[in-house]
Amino acid sequence: MCTAMRESLLLLSVLFLCACPRPEGTGRGNGSGQKVDVKKDPTADDALAKAVSIADSKSRREGIEALLLVRKTFPETTAGQDALYRAGVLAFEEGDYVLARKSLGELLFENPLHPKAVDARLKSGLAATEMKAYRDAYQTLSTLVDRLEGEDRRLAEAALARAAAGSQQYGEALKSALKAVENASGPEETKKALAALEDVVESKTTFLALAEAWNELPKSHPGWPLVAFKMARVYYHLRDWPRLDETLKSLLGNAPDSAYAPDAKALLDRLAKRAHVKTKLVGALLPMSGKYKAFGETTLRGLQLALKGSDVELLVKDTQGDPTLTAKLVEQLAFDDGVIAIIGPMLAEDSKRAALVAEELQVPLITLSRAEGLTEIGPHIFRTMVTNAQQAEALADYAMNTLGYKTFAILHPNTPFGVELSNDFWDAIEKRGGQIRGIESYDHDQKTFTEEAKRLAGRYYLEDRGDYYEKIREIRENVPDEFRRRKAMEKMKAALEPVIDFEAMLIPDSWQQVSLVAPALAVEDIITNACDKKDLERIQKTTGKDKLKTVTLLGPSTWSSPKGASGDPQLIERGGKYVLCSVYVEAFYEPSDRPSTRAFVTAFRETYHEASITLLDAVGYDSAALVRSIIEKNAPTTRAGFREVLQHVKDFQGATGSLTIDDAREARRQLYLLNITTKGVKEVSSKRPEG
């Protein structure tokens, strides 16, 4: 048990030992599985309050231990029962379903009318479902679900479905409903029986039970059309096209006048459209309205530029930043519009939903999102946007193989981007045999970085430094006066040499934050502008050191900044000399001398004149240009044919340089490495950065 937990429980134990004798009362509960009288006890209430405080301020496990101690010490009080309930809830949240069922079950046995009885039953039933105790879960939840509302009801219904399937309860319900239809007498009774059957089919059965009934049900049965259409819808959602086609044709052939025939015919017509592809029509899923409208418009600008002068048609759909709508739009583009491929979406959640549907429908989708794992969804999902992992790989490769560095530090914000890129960089460094010697994080909106810089420079945890204790000993031996000793201590701490055991530092944040972080590092003598020879000489003279330990700052594409009043990037204007010599990565660099990049910039300027060129322009351009090239050069007539060509693209020359689709269907390109020098930002390759 950890020290914090021991201290917390010791406080509770002291309180319990000092408690007054427990009063007699009128209620239930004694912790022994028997119904007894309980009542309120002020001492028990105080103990419960302290246990709740522990649960709120420390870990769930410590909270559970504290609450169960209250229960054990005051079993015949309302506080004891409340503690039992709270312990059960915490155990459920912790994933300890055995303890959750035990605690909540004991509470319900002792006091079925407890104020939290409904929630206790719900969590007990959910815990039973997680433990695959399906019959117990079904018995608990089946009588409870109608009394619940909102999220609780949704959770209960989902668990009830699992429990019913696990205990095979709904198979019998389906058989009973079918039997009722078969035995109904008269139109009105048949109508009611069919309505009851529809309710069971829609919400109270499983696919396996439905499939079993479907195989055994004669086509003459009054409920056969309903079951047939339900099976067709299941096959549609499973994307089992052959069985869907067979089931729909069987329904229309055997029950052409049923209530489900019109919908069956519409679904069959929709299915037929799946094979009809317009070979020069390409879909685009972009946020053309709402919060991310500007991103959508910028990307569309690049798409349209790439398709200018061609007969490839672009059909744009507005996702509105809504994942559910995005999924529906993929179906529309595939079934109703007949596109040969889709470009987009660009937002993470939109892209995940779109990728799942596109893979089910076997439509090639070229996503513009950085979200990791998208291409793993299936062989029809591709990506042209640069990922965090690709940026980390480029930085690690350059730092180790070109600059020759072996040791690194990371200073990152506590944001998803910062954490993800830091992890990717760490993996990339270790894969190449390097070491991460230090890592610190900070809040996303933090403006001062003194403590983080001190930690990285070895000036924060001084008790870990042997030279610190040696200097303390010298001061104590040679400075007897207390006042002078204190002053000597302060001077000694300020003069301690930094302990810098790394050669480069990754800062995966925006350029605005980097311009604040870099000066804070300099305060702790982390020298980052080694390529500025004049300033380096000044530092050597000031410190009296011939050799200085310097650190190169590394950053992702978020370091790119617009030009300021001086004509230099604003990162340089704000960060000054402290960001000199740094290296950052970018997927698009407008001043680059790469021929394909220059051609794109020229075409962009001719069309959009002085508008700023962004990465979204460039990636949008490359995506559409790639699609255009495949359609014009290879003329695929099917989506499968298009996908096959796209899978094998090598060295395609675009706005971001030479692009290759790898085995994971990710666009690989030689990213731009940009060095901040005394002469401005310069593109670097395999040689060391200039001064």
N, C-alpha and C positions, 0 to 999 in steps of 0.2 A: 504494500500500500504506500502511495506517495506521501511525502511529508505534509503537503497541504491537506490531504484527506485526513491524515492522523490528527492534525491540529483541529480541524473542523469537528470531527467526531468526538475529540476529547472535550471540546467546549460543550457539546450537547450532553455528553456523559456527566460532566460536572453539574449541569443544570438538572439532569434527571436524579442524580444522587441527592441533590439539595431539595428535591420536590417534596411537597406535603403528601400525606397519605391520600391515595385515590379515593374520591367520594363515591358513594353508592348513587345509582341513578336509574333512569328509565329510558332505555334505548336498546340497541343490539350491537353485539360484537365483543369477542374476547380473544380472537386470533387462534382459536382452537377448532374452528369449523362448527361451532355451536351458536345458536341464536341466543343472545343474552341482552340484558338491558345496558344501554350506554347513556351518557349524558355529557354535557359540556364541562370542561375542567380548565380553569384559567392557566394553570401550570402547563397542562398539555397543549393548550393553544399557543402559549409562548414558545414551547419546544417546537411546535409545528412551524411557527413563523421563522424561527432560526433555521430549521431544516430547509424551508422554502428559499430562504436567503442564500443558503449554500448551493442549492440547486440552480438558482438564478445566476450566481456569480462564479461558480466553478463548473466542473464537468458534469455531465448527466450521471455518470457512474458514482461520483461523490454525492450527488443529490439523492440518488436511489438509496445508497448506504445510510445517509442521514435520515431519510423518511422512514425506512424500514426500522431504524432504531427507535423512532418516535412510536411507530406501530407496536413494537415489541414492549416498550416501556409503558405505554398508555393504551392497552388494547380495548378497554371498556369505556372509551371516550369518543366523542364525535371527531376530535382531532386525530385519534388513532385511525378511524375509518377514512378520514380525508387524506391522511398520510399514505394509507394503503392505496387509495385511488391515484394519488399523484405519483407514487412509486411505479404503479402499473403503467401509467401514461408515459413516464420517462423511459421505462424499460421498452415500451413499444417503440418510442422514437429512437431508442438506441439500437433497435433491431434484436433485442433479447426477447423473442416472442414467448419462450417458455416461461420466463419470469412474469411477463406481462399477463399471460393467461392465468397463471397461478394467483397473482395479486388481485386482478380484477374479478376473477371467479370467486375468490374468497370473500371479497367485498359484496358481491351480488348475492352470495349464499346467506351472508349474515344480515344484509340489509337491502333487499330488492327494491326498496323505495328510497334509496339514497338519492339526494338531489342530482348526482352525476350518474345515475344508473343507466340512462340511455347511452351516454357517451362510453361508459364502461362496457356495455354490451357491444357497442359498435367496435371498439378497439379489440375486445376479446374475440369477436367474430373475425375481424381482419387478421389478427394474430393467428387464429386457427387456420385461416386460409393460407397464410404464408408457411405454416408448418405442414400444410397438405392434410390437415385433419378436416377433410371436406364435409363429412356428415355433421360433425359438431358445428362447423361454420355455417352450413346450410340451415340447421335447426335454429341457430342463434340469429342469423341475419334475416331469414325468411319472415319472421314475425315482427322484425324491427324496421325494415326498409320503408314501409309506408308511413312511418312516424317521423321520418327524417326529411330534411330539406337541403337544398343547395349542394355544396361540395360533399357534405357527409352522405347525402343520398347517392350522389354519383359514385363515391367510393364503395358504399354498401352494395349498390347494384352491380358494379363491376366484380366485386368479390363474390357476390351471390352467383353470378354467372359462372365464375370459376369453380365455386363450390358445387354448383348444380352439375356442371360437366364432370367434375371429379367424382361425384357420388352418383352420377347417372340418374339424376332425378327427372330431368326434362325429357328424356326419351319416353318415359311412361306418360308424361303429360301430353306429348305429341300424339302418341298412340290413342290416348283417351279422347283427345279432341277430334281426331280422324274418325273414331268410332261413333262419336256423337253426331257428326255430319252424316255418316252412313245410316244411322238409325233415326234421323230426324223425320218427322211426319208433317207434311204440309209446307208450303212456301215460307210462311213466317218463321216456323221453327228451324227450317233449313237455313234461312237468312241469319238467324241468331247464332246457329251452330258454326256457320262459316265465318262469322265475325269473331267468334271465340277462337276458331282455328287460326285465323289471321293474326290474332294477338299472340298466340303461342308461337307461330312460325316467325313472326317479326322480332319477338323479344324474349321468348322463353324456351328456346331450344338451342342445340348446337348443330354445327355443320354435319358432324358424323351421324347424329340422330336423324337429321333431315335427309341426308343421303341414303341412309338405310331405309327410311320410310318411302323415299322416292323410288328405290329399286323394287320395293315390294308392292307398291300401290298400283292397282289396275287403272288404265286410262279412262275407264268408265266411271270411276269414283268421282262424286261431285266436288271433292276437294283437290282432285289431281291438277287442274289448271293453276290453282293458287300455289301449290307446292312446286310445280314445274317452273313457274315464273320466278319464285324465290330462288330455286336452284340456278336459274339463268343469271339472276343478279349476283349470286355468290360467285359464279364462274367469271362474271364480268370483273368483280373486284379482285379475284385471283388472277386475272388476265389469262385465263385458260381459254384461249380463243377457239380451238377446235370443239371443245365440249359446249361452249356457249353457243356456237353456231348450230350444233346438233340439237341442243335442248330447245332453242327458239324455233327451229324448223319443226320439231316434233310437236311443240305446243300449238303452233299455227296450223299444222296438218290435222291434229286430233281434236282441237277445241277452237276452231276459227271464229266462233261466235261468243267466246267467253269474254268476261270483263277485262281480261288481261291481254287479249289479242292485239289491241291498238298499240299498247306500250311495247309488246313483244316485237311487233313489226317495226316500230321506230328504233328499237335497240338493234334489230337485225340490219336495218338500213345504216345505222351508225357504224356497226361492225364492218359492213362492206366498204365504207369510206376509208377504213384503216389502211387498206391496200392501195388506195388511190393517192398517188403522190404527185404534186406539181414540182417538177424537177428544178425549176428556177425560182421557187418561192421559199424564202427563209424567214422564220419567225424571230422576233426579238422581245424579250421580257425585261422591261425596265420600269423603274418608279418615275412615271411622268407626271405625277401629282403627289401632293403631301410633303412630308418632312424631307424626303430625299430627292425631290424633284430636280434640283440643280445637278445632282450626280447623274440622273437619268438623261437629262438634256445634254450634258457634256459628253457622255458615252455615245449617245445617238449621233452627235456631231462627227465623231470618229467613224462610226459605222457608215454613215451616209457618204463621207468623203471617200471611203474605200470602194464603195459600190458606184460611185459617180461614173457615168458613161457606159455602164454595163446594162444588160437586160436582166440582171438578177434583181428580183423584187423583194423588198423588205417589208414585212408585215409586223408593225409594232403594237404590242399589247401593254397596257398600263397596269403594273402589279399593285400600285398604291402602297407598296411596302407591306402587303398583307399576304402571309404564307398560304392561307386557305384559298384566297382568290388566285394566287399564283398557280396552285395545283390545278384549279379548274381551267385556267388559261392554257396550261400545257395540253390538257385534253382537247380544248377547242382547236388549238393549232394543229394537233395531230389528227383528230377525227373530222372536224368541220372545215378546216382550211387546207389541210393536206400538205403542210410544209415538209420539206425534205430534211431540215435540221432547224435547231433553235439556238440562238445566242442569248446568254443570260441565264438566270437573273444575276444580280450583283450583291444583294444583301444575304447575310448568312442563313437566316431561317427560311427566307424565300427559296434560296438555292437548294437547301436540304429537301424541302417539300417537292420542288420542281424536279430534282434529280431522281427522287423515288418514283414519281409518276412517269417521267420520261423513260426510266429504265424498264418499268412495267410495260410501257407501250412500245418499247424498242425504237425510240426516236433519239437520234444523236443530239446531245445537248452540250453546248460549249459554255460552261459557267464562267462568270467574271468575278466570282467571290474568292476571298482568301481563306475561307473556312476550311480547316483541315479535314481530311477524310472523305471529301465529296466524291472523288474519282473511285474510291473503294466501293461505292454503292453498286457499280456494275460497269460492264464493258461499253455502254453507250454514253457514259459521262466523261467529258473532257474538260480541261481547264486551260485558259490562256493567261489568267491573272497570275502575277508573281506571288508566291506564298511566303509566309514568315520563315518557314524552314529553308527555302531557297536563299533568302537573304542571309540567314545565319550561316549557311554553308559557304556562301561567297565570301563573307567576312572572315570566317575561320580559315578558309583556304588561303586567302590573301595574307592574313596576318602570320600564318605559320609557314607557308611554302614560299612566299615572296619576301616578307619582312624577317622571317626566321625566328619569330617569337615562340616561346614555349609555355609561358606562364601568364595567366589572365585574372582579371577581377570583373565583377558585374555589379552595376548599380542601376536598379530598375524600379519603376513605379509599380504599385500594387494595382495594376489594371490587367484585364485578360490579355491584351496585346503585349504588355511588358513581361508578364509571367511566361506566356507562350514562347515569345522570341528568346527570352533568357534560357529557357529549357532547351530549345532547339540549338542555341549557340553552345551551351554546355555539352550537349551530345556531340555536336560537330567537333569541338575541341578535343574531347576525350577520344573520339574515334580516330583522330590524327595523332594521338599520343601526347597531347598537351595537358595542362593542369589548370583548374580553376582554384586560385589561392584564396579568394575572398568574394563574398556576395552580400550585398546590402539592399534593402528595399525602402521605399518611402511612399507616403500617401499621394494620390494622383494630383491633388491640388496644393501640395506642399510648396512653400516659397523659400524656405531656408534649409540648408543641408549640412549644418555644422557637425552634428552628431554622426551622421553617416560618413562624412569625410574623415572625422577623427578615428572612427572604427577601421576604415580602410587603411589609414596611415599608421595604425598601431598606437594611437594616442588616447584611446578611450578606456581600454581595460589595462591600465598601467600595472596592476598587480600581477599580470602575467609576464611582465618583462623583468629579467634579471638585472639589467643595467639600472632600472628604476630603483630597485632595492639597494643596489650598491651605492648609488648616489645618496639615498636616504641615510645609509649608515655613515657615509663620510660627513654629511651635514650634522648629524647628531653628535659625532665625535669632535668636530672642529668648531661648531657654533653653539656655545652654551646658552647664550641669551635667547629666551623664548620668542621675543618679537623678531629678532634678526633671523632666527631659525625658520620662522613661518615665512618671512620674506624670501629667504634662500630657497625654501621649498617651492614657492610659487615661481621663482625665476628658473629653478631647475626643471620644473615641469614644462615651462614654455620653451626651454632650450633643448628638450629631448629630441633626438633625431627621429624622423619618421621611419617606420619599418615598412618599406615598400618592397614586397617580394613578387611583384608582377610587372610585366612589361607593357601590357595594354589593358584597357578597360572598356567594356561594352556599356553603353547607356541607351537602352531602347525606349526613347521617349520623343516627344515633339521637339522641334527646334527651339520653341519658346522656353521650354523647361531646361533644355541643354544649355542655353545661354545664361541660366541662373546657376546650374550645377557646376559648370567648369570653373568659375571664379572661386566657388566654395572649396574646391579641391586645391586650388593654388594657396589658399590661406593655410592649409595643413601641409604645405611644401610638397604637394604632388605636382611635379613640373610636367606640363603637358605640351609646351611649345618648344620642344627641343630643336625643331628645324629652323627656328629663328636664331641664327648664330649670334647676332648682336645682343639680343636679350639674354641668351645663354651665357655669354661672356660677362654681362653685367651681374647675373646671379652668381657666377663663380667668384667674381671680385668681392661681392657683398658678403658671401658666405665663407670665402677663403678656401673653397674646395675646388680641387682640380677636376675631379670626376663627379658628375651629378647623375643621380638615378632619374631617368625620365620615363614617362608613360604616354603611350599613344591612345587617344580616345577613338572608339569605334562606334558607328551608329547605323541604323536602318534608314529606309527611304523617308521616314518622317522627319529627318534632319533637313530635307530640302525646304528652302524658304524663298519667298518672293524677293525681288530686288528692292532695296531700300533707296533712300534719297541719294546716297553716294554712288549708286549703281552696283554695289556689292550686295550679295544676299544678306537679308536681315539677320541671319544667324551670326555672320561675321560682324555686322554693325553692333549687335547687342553683346555678343560674347567676347569680342575684341581678341586680344592676343591669346586668351585662354583656350580658344577653340582652334588656334593655328596648329597645323601638322596633323589634325584629325583626319580620319578616313571614314566615309560613309558610302552606302550602297544605294543604287537607284536603278529602276527598270527602264527609265527613259531619261535621256539627257539631251536637251535641245542643242547645245553647242557641239555635240559630238561630231567627229569626222567620219563616222561610219557611213558608207555610201547610201545604204537603205534608209538610215535615219535622216540624212541630208535631203533625200528625195521626198520623204514624208513632210519634213518641215517646209520645204519649198511649196509642195502641194497645199499644205495647210494655209500658208501665208497668202497664196493666190486666191484661196476661197474665203478665208475668215480674217484675213488682213492682220490687224494688231492684237487680236484676242490671245490671251495667254494659253499656251499649250500645256495640258496636264497629262498625267499618267493615264487617266481614263480615256482621253482622246486617243493616245497611242495604242493602248490595249484594245479599245473598241475598233480602231482602224485595223490592227493586226488580225483580230478575230474575223471581221468581215472580209478582209483581203484574202485570208486563208480560205474561207468558204467560197469566195468568188473564184479563186484559182482552181479549186477542186471541181466546181461546176463547169467552168469554161474549158479546162484542160482534160478532165476525165469523163465529164458528162454522165455521172451515175444516174441510173433510172429508178433506183430503189434506195431506201434509207440504209439498208444493209450494205449496199455498194458504196454509199457515201461514207459510212462509218469505216469501212475497210480501207479506203484511201486515206481518210483522216488519221487513222491509227498509224500509218507508215510515213507521215510527213517528216522530211529531213531537210534541215538547212533552208527553211523558208525565210526569205529576206523581207523584213517588215520594219515598222517604225522603231521597234525596240531591238533591232539587230537580227541576227540569225536565230531562227526558232525551229526547234525539233520536238516532236511529240514522243515522249519516252514510253516505256512499256506500261507505266502506270497511268498513261493518257494525260500526263502533265506536260505543259509547254516548258521546255528547258531552253534557256538562252544565256548568253554571256552577259551577266549584269554589269552595269557601269559602276566602277569604283572611282569615287571622287575624293580628291585630296585637297584640303584647305591649306593653301600655301601663302607665303608672304606676297605672292603675286595674284592671289585670288584662287578660285576653285579650278582645279585641273583634273582632267580625266587621266587615270593611271591604268597601266596594264600589268605586265609581269615584272616590271622593274620597280625598284624602291621609289617611294614618293619624293618629290623634289622639295627643296627648301625655298 
